[in-house]
Amino acid sequence: MKNQSIVNILLICLALLGGQGCSAMAGDSLPTVTTIYTTAPSNPQAAAALPFEQSLYKDHDARFEIYYPDTWKLVRSTNAADTIHFVKLAIGDEVNHAAVTVIVQGVARNLATVAETARQTIQTQPGVAQLMLLSEQGVEVNGLRGIEQVLTFSLAGKTMTQRLIYLQHSSYTFAISLTVEPEQLASYTPTFETMLRSFKAL
């Protein structure tokens, strides 16, 4: 997979959040929280086992901050101003093994509707096939409640797995995702979950 290919996938699949239900809607259908991600020192066990040396990214509009591996490349989307990619590039070639993306959109009162609308839109994109929702659960990330979904899809014949978390804030909707090839999901999960624990709305 050539450099930037995962980023292109993310632009197709995640930037579709823009305009897809991210506006005030009646009701809140968030599922019961089953997983909580919190920042150290409230989670000292996680802090003692950091899987990477960290760099801090602070949003230019002071909406959020997140730590990411300092060996990863930070890529600001040229197509979507509120989209930031953190891309793991292999050493010595142009293969990117994983990407974590943070998207900021307008406030959404019903994340389930946002997630469903985004999935329906993704399925209509050229080259996308076999999109399936593998699991869904309620999550909380440093006080923000949300929905975590695991998706799988094929894009131009390449199978990808995506962990996608929608978080509800009083002023924004955050979407944080990990996109990898299925066989690499387990190896990148510790890094992704450490990044989640570091995520803070400002």
C-alpha positions in Angstrom: 0.0 0.0 0.0 1.7 3.2 -1.2 2.3 6.3 0.9 -0.9 8.3 1.6 -3.3 5.5 0.4 -4.8 5.0 3.9 -5.2 8.8 4.1 -7.1 8.8 0.8 -9.4 6.1 2.2 -10.0 8.2 5.2 -10.8 11.2 3.2 -13.4 9.2 1.2 -14.9 7.5 4.3 -14.6 9.9 7.2 -14.8 13.3 5.7 -18.3 12.3 4.7 -19.2 13.2 8.2 -19.3 16.8 7.1 -22.9 17.7 6.4 -24.1 14.2 7.2 -26.3 14.8 10.2 -23.9 16.9 12.3 -26.4 19.4 13.4 -28.8 19.8 16.3 -31.3 17.0 16.3 -33.8 16.0 18.9 -33.1 13.1 21.3 -30.0 11.3 22.5 -29.8 7.6 21.7 -26.3 6.9 23.1 -25.9 3.3 24.2 -24.9 2.4 27.8 -21.2 3.0 28.4 -19.3 -0.3 28.5 -15.7 1.0 28.0 -14.1 4.1 29.6 -10.8 5.6 28.4 -9.3 8.0 30.9 -6.0 9.9 31.2 -3.3 9.1 33.7 -2.9 9.5 36.7 -6.5 8.3 37.0 -5.4 5.3 35.0 -1.8 4.7 36.4 -1.6 1.1 35.0 -1.9 2.5 31.5 0.6 5.2 32.1 3.2 2.7 33.2 3.0 0.9 29.9 3.0 3.6 27.2 3.8 1.9 23.9 5.5 4.9 22.3 7.4 8.1 22.8 4.9 10.9 22.6 4.4 14.2 20.8 1.5 16.6 21.7 -0.8 17.9 19.0 -3.0 20.9 20.0 -5.8 21.9 17.6 -5.2 25.3 16.0 -8.7 26.5 17.1 -8.1 25.2 20.7 -10.9 22.6 20.5 -8.9 19.5 21.4 -5.5 18.0 22.1 -4.1 14.5 21.7 -0.7 12.8 22.1 0.6 10.7 19.2 3.7 8.6 18.6 6.6 10.9 17.7 7.7 8.5 14.9 4.4 8.9 13.1 3.8 11.6 10.5 1.2 14.3 11.1 -0.8 15.1 7.9 -3.3 17.9 7.8 -6.0 17.3 5.3 -5.9 19.5 2.2 -9.5 18.7 1.5 -11.1 19.1 4.9 -9.8 21.9 7.3 -11.1 20.1 10.4 -9.3 16.7 9.7 -6.0 15.7 11.1 -4.2 12.4 10.2 -1.5 10.7 12.2 0.1 8.1 9.9 2.5 5.3 10.7 5.0 5.1 7.8 7.3 2.0 7.5 11.0 2.7 7.5 12.8 2.5 4.2 9.7 2.2 2.0 6.5 4.0 1.2 4.1 1.7 3.0 1.8 3.2 5.6 0.6 0.6 8.1 -2.0 2.5 10.0 -3.6 5.9 10.4 -5.4 7.5 13.2 -7.7 10.4 12.2 -9.4 13.1 14.2 -12.3 15.0 12.6 -14.2 17.9 14.2 -17.7 18.7 13.0 -20.7 20.7 14.3 -22.7 19.6 17.3 -24.8 16.5 16.9 -27.6 15.5 19.3 -28.0 12.0 18.0 -24.8 10.2 17.3 -26.5 7.0 16.3 -28.2 8.9 13.4 -24.8 10.5 12.4 -23.1 7.1 12.4 -25.9 5.4 10.4 -26.1 8.3 7.8 -22.3 8.2 7.4 -22.3 4.4 6.8 -25.1 4.7 4.2 -23.1 7.5 2.4 -19.9 5.4 2.5 -21.6 2.5 0.8 -22.6 4.7 -2.2 -19.0 5.8 -2.9 -17.2 4.4 -6.0 -15.0 1.4 -5.3 -16.5 0.8 -1.8 -18.0 -2.7 -1.3 -18.9 -5.1 1.4 -19.2 -2.5 4.2 -20.3 -4.3 7.4 -20.8 -3.1 11.0 -19.0 -5.7 13.1 -19.7 -4.3 16.6 -21.0 -1.3 18.5 -20.7 -0.2 22.1 -21.1 2.9 24.3 -17.8 4.5 25.3 -16.6 7.4 27.4 -13.4 9.3 26.6 -12.2 11.6 29.4 -15.8 12.6 30.2 -17.2 12.7 26.7 -19.8 10.0 26.0 -20.0 8.4 22.6 -20.4 5.4 20.3 -17.6 3.1 19.2 -18.1 1.1 16.0 -15.9 -1.5 14.3 -16.4 -1.5 10.5 -14.9 -3.6 7.7 -15.1 -2.7 4.1 -13.4 -3.2 0.7 -12.0 -0.3 -1.3 -10.7 -1.0 -4.7 -10.3 -4.7 -3.7 -8.4 -3.9 -0.5 -10.0 -5.0 2.8 -9.7 -2.5 5.7 -10.8 -2.5 9.3 -11.8 0.7 11.1 -12.4 1.4 14.8 -14.5 4.6 14.7 -15.5 6.6 17.8 -18.0 9.4 17.7 -17.9 11.7 20.8 -20.6 14.1 21.8 -19.5 17.6 23.0 -21.7 20.6 23.8 -20.2 22.5 20.8 -18.7 19.8 18.5 -18.9 16.3 17.3 -15.5 14.5 17.4 -14.8 11.4 15.2 -11.6 9.5 16.1 -10.6 6.5 14.0 -8.0 3.8 13.5 -7.8 2.4 10.0 -5.6 -0.6 9.3 -5.5 -3.8 7.4 -7.4 -6.5 9.4 -4.3 -8.6 10.2 -2.6 -5.5 11.8 -5.5 -4.4 14.1 -4.3 -6.2 17.2 -0.7 -4.8 16.9 -2.0 -1.2 16.6 -4.7 -1.4 19.2 -2.5 -0.4 22.2 -1.2 2.7 20.4 -4.8 3.7 19.4 -6.1 3.2 22.9 -3.3 5.2 24.4 -4.1 8.0 22.0 -7.7 7.8 23.1 -6.8 8.1 26.7 -4.8 11.2 25.9 -7.6 12.9 24.0 -9.1 16.0 25.7 -11.6 18.5 24.5 -10.4 22.0 25.4 
